Amino acid sequence: MADDLYARYMEAAAAGRVHVASCTRCSLYSLYSRCDTGQRLYLALAELQDAYRAKQRDGRA
């Protein structure tokens, strides 16, 4: 499960980078400069990042 979670996390990060590179409304440097698709991708990345970090933290305990 953790490897699958990591893979999904990295895929979400890559999808966000690809989108930002081609979208004139999105910015890597601002949380508030995103189109609807960019915002959706960012939120998906944030959720996966939180889940991955929680899984790492719980594994150390």
Short mmCIF file of the C-alpha atoms (twelve columns), coordinates in Angstrom:
data_MODEL
# 
_entry.id   MODEL 
# 
loop_
_atom_site.group_PDB 
_atom_site.id 
_atom_site.type_symbol 
_atom_site.label_atom_id 
_atom_site.label_alt_id 
_atom_site.label_comp_id 
_atom_site.label_asym_id 
_atom_site.label_seq_id 
_atom_site.Cartn_x 
_atom_site.Cartn_y 
_atom_site.Cartn_z 
_atom_site.pdbx_PDB_model_num 
ATOM 1  C CA . MET A 1  0.000   0.000  0.000   1 
ATOM 2  C CA . ALA A 2  2.749   2.490  0.891   1 
ATOM 3  C CA . ASP A 3  4.526   2.005  -2.442  1 
ATOM 4  C CA . ASP A 4  1.230   2.475  -4.279  1 
ATOM 5  C CA . LEU A 5  0.577   5.613  -2.226  1 
ATOM 6  C CA . TYR A 6  4.023   6.956  -3.029  1 
ATOM 7  C CA . ALA A 7  3.541   6.246  -6.736  1 
ATOM 8  C CA . ARG A 8  0.184   8.068  -6.733  1 
ATOM 9  C CA . TYR A 9  1.760   10.970 -4.825  1 
ATOM 10 C CA . MET A 10 4.570   11.285 -7.383  1 
ATOM 11 C CA . GLU A 11 2.117   10.973 -10.293 1 
ATOM 12 C CA . ALA A 12 0.005   13.771 -8.828  1 
ATOM 13 C CA . ALA A 13 3.092   15.962 -8.450  1 
ATOM 14 C CA . ALA A 14 4.088   15.299 -12.068 1 
ATOM 15 C CA . ALA A 15 0.554   16.008 -13.312 1 
ATOM 16 C CA . GLY A 16 0.571   19.313 -11.465 1 
ATOM 17 C CA . ARG A 17 3.927   20.316 -12.944 1 
ATOM 18 C CA . VAL A 18 2.808   19.426 -16.471 1 
ATOM 19 C CA . HIS A 19 -0.388  21.400 -16.043 1 
ATOM 20 C CA . VAL A 20 1.332   24.492 -14.626 1 
ATOM 21 C CA . ALA A 21 3.850   24.444 -17.474 1 
ATOM 22 C CA . SER A 22 1.071   24.645 -20.048 1 
ATOM 23 C CA . CYS A 23 -1.545  26.775 -18.262 1 
ATOM 24 C CA . THR A 24 -1.364  30.544 -18.467 1 
ATOM 25 C CA . ARG A 25 -3.606  31.003 -15.402 1 
ATOM 26 C CA . CYS A 26 -1.647  28.822 -12.982 1 
ATOM 27 C CA . SER A 27 1.483   29.722 -11.048 1 
ATOM 28 C CA . LEU A 28 3.955   27.558 -9.150  1 
ATOM 29 C CA . TYR A 29 4.606   30.427 -6.774  1 
ATOM 30 C CA . SER A 30 1.124   31.386 -5.627  1 
ATOM 31 C CA . LEU A 31 -1.579  29.397 -3.866  1 
ATOM 32 C CA . TYR A 32 -4.163  31.802 -5.239  1 
ATOM 33 C CA . SER A 33 -3.257  31.884 -8.937  1 
ATOM 34 C CA . ARG A 34 -4.791  28.681 -10.247 1 
ATOM 35 C CA . CYS A 35 -7.490  27.752 -12.714 1 
ATOM 36 C CA . ASP A 36 -10.148 25.229 -11.662 1 
ATOM 37 C CA . THR A 37 -8.170  22.292 -13.044 1 
ATOM 38 C CA . GLY A 38 -4.966  23.521 -11.428 1 
ATOM 39 C CA . GLN A 39 -6.716  23.903 -8.092  1 
ATOM 40 C CA . ARG A 40 -8.146  20.386 -8.332  1 
ATOM 41 C CA . LEU A 41 -4.709  18.958 -9.141  1 
ATOM 42 C CA . TYR A 42 -3.118  20.916 -6.287  1 
ATOM 43 C CA . LEU A 43 -5.692  19.695 -3.760  1 
ATOM 44 C CA . ALA A 44 -5.277  16.090 -4.921  1 
ATOM 45 C CA . LEU A 45 -1.509  16.432 -4.498  1 
ATOM 46 C CA . ALA A 46 -1.921  17.952 -1.024  1 
ATOM 47 C CA . GLU A 47 -4.210  15.114 0.094   1 
ATOM 48 C CA . LEU A 48 -1.827  12.455 -1.197  1 
ATOM 49 C CA . GLN A 49 1.148   14.224 0.372   1 
ATOM 50 C CA . ASP A 50 -0.624  14.356 3.737   1 
ATOM 51 C CA . ALA A 51 -1.535  10.675 3.501   1 
ATOM 52 C CA . TYR A 52 2.000   9.685  2.524   1 
ATOM 53 C CA . ARG A 53 3.595   11.705 5.313   1 
ATOM 54 C CA . ALA A 54 1.121   10.310 7.851   1 
ATOM 55 C CA . LYS A 55 1.952   6.780  6.690   1 
ATOM 56 C CA . GLN A 56 5.669   7.515  7.135   1 
ATOM 57 C CA . ARG A 57 5.110   9.043  10.569  1 
ATOM 58 C CA . ASP A 58 2.950   6.108  11.724  1 
ATOM 59 C CA . GLY A 59 5.542   3.634  10.463  1 
ATOM 60 C CA . ARG A 60 8.209   5.159  12.685  1 
ATOM 61 C CA . ALA A 61 6.136   4.954  15.862  1 
# 
